[in-house]
Amino acid sequence: MIFGKIDYINLLPFHLFLKKSSLQSSFKQSCERNKSVPSAINHKFKKRRVDAAFISSIESRKSTITPLSLGIVARKNVKSVLVKRGEPHTDPASATSNVLARVLGIDGEVFIGDRALRLYLEDPSSYVDLAQEWHNRFGLPFVFARLCVTKHHSFFKKLSHQFKKQRIKIPYYIAQNYAQERGISTHDIQEYLTLITYSIKAKEKKGLKLFFKKADQLKKRSEKKAQKEMYVS
């Protein structure tokens, strides 16, 4: 079994859960061999190079993918998915966040992950927190990614249930290591992780459904605009 690892702080509790589990060392090693940014993990998953991974929400709706009720969720603000207003510029590491910015009609440069968190902490007034903006408009949490599988469904389903039952405490020495690597204080890491939840329940599913609907509407408008421009030219 091969798991694709997104090496961001927001999944630190899940990766620590895997590390402490009694799973085979070969499985744990596969996580380290297959770690990257969300867009690269999406690609590996699509090519069946990994059996399971947290996949960007916008990609997780495809019929060939089985999503589980575990994901990366922001109840309100998140501090790590941002737009700096200005000329539109997508983040190549992301898929969902780029679409979310367009759905919300916020033009600017998109930043995600640990880099975004660091930027926000340095100067919060310069950025729009997309999860907070989503919540302000619709009163719903936002699901940025879902744990998805293509093989070994029962194994990963059981694993996700086990994770949801446990309260994972991040040891200080691990938080300190991440703080040194990412340039973010241990206090800010701990504070940040309180903004993230992982269970996808009724409200989260409602938020997902609304996001997909608005993403579809955005796509249709873009296609109509492209057709109109083609006809005029």
Buried (B, 14 or more C-beta within 10 A) or exposed (E): BBBBBBBBBBBBBBBBBBEEBEBEEEBBEBBEEBBBBBBBBBBBBBEEEBBBBBBBBBBBBEEEBBBBBBBBBBBBBBBBBBBBEEEEBBBEBBBBBBBBBBBBEBEBBBBBBBBBBBBBBEEEEEBBBBBBBBBEEBEBBBBBBBBBBBEBEEBBBEBBEEBEEEEBEBEEEBBBEBBEEBEBEBEBBBEBBEBBBBEBEEBBBBBBEBBBEBBEEBEEEEEEEEEEEEEEE
